Amino acid sequence: MMNSIKILIVENEILIAEQVSTYLEQLNYEVCGSVESGEEALEVVEQESPDLVLMDIELDGELDGVDTAAQIQENLAIPIIYLSRLDDHRTLKRVSETLPAAYLTKPFKNHDIRNAIEMAMYKVGGSRADVSERDIQINIELSIDQQQDGEVKVLKDRIFYRTKKGSYQRLLIKDLVYLESARNYTIARTTKGDITIPNVLKQTFNQLGETSICRTHRQFAVNTKFIDKIDINFLTVEYQLKGNSKKTTVIQNIPLSNSFQEEVMRLLLLVGD
């Protein structure tokens, strides 16, 4: 489950938490924690850096779910999906101020959670200003068939890419060394091995936004943090490939076109700062 989406469950009803956790694992998501209070949730978020949080509103402890979500989002743009028995106007108004990815009222069905997660991953990388109270309706229906294969979304320090089977996987940018074009798909060379993203390099790169990844050639894009040396027509990356029991040093020359040299140097100066 190395690249599975990490989900934190914040729910003080034990049976619901267990039901949701079991279902998420069946969908091949990684449950990085299941806690009953907002205070515990803040600790797990700091330690585990989840990709998404399922948040009940009525919690044990001093913080309720809305207060907890607001504190999480002060520093991290983690999508929040609310799970609650409350659907009154005051609660929805408070919830809408935290710009959630979805709002599900109890009792909900398993497919409601699945659809809400799909919606959350679909929204990641878009403008949060585009999310309105209309987006937090009780019933969320998003057909997987309506989404394009190979979608790539970015959330600050990680990429979410959609596989041909329809599920989302995670790739931490700190692990990404370089992207290499392979006709109709992209190979991501990482410190943990190779990953195939079902999208062409140009589309993948254009959806990355402001990251340390820079185009160096029409067939390559490199994480400037791994650049060891720059020559006239190529640059060299060096990294540790982490296997099951040992690390292997990899040194690779990457083509560098004249048209991309200026941008590479600009990003290198930023990294140096």
Secondary structure, 3 states (H helix, E strand, C coil): CCCECEEEEECCCHHHHHHHHHHHHHCCCEEEEEECEHHHHHHHHHHHCCCEEEEECCCECCCCHHHHHHHHHHHCCCCEEEEECCCCHHHHHHHHCCCCCEEEECCCCHHHHHHHHHHHHHHCCCCHHHCCHHHHCCCCCCCHHHCCCCCEEEECCEEEEECCCCCEEEEEHHHEEEEEEECCEEEEEECCEEEEECCCHHHHHHCCCCCCEEEEECCEEEEHHHEEEECCCEEEEEEEEECCCCEEEEEEEEECCHHHHHHHHHHHHHHHC
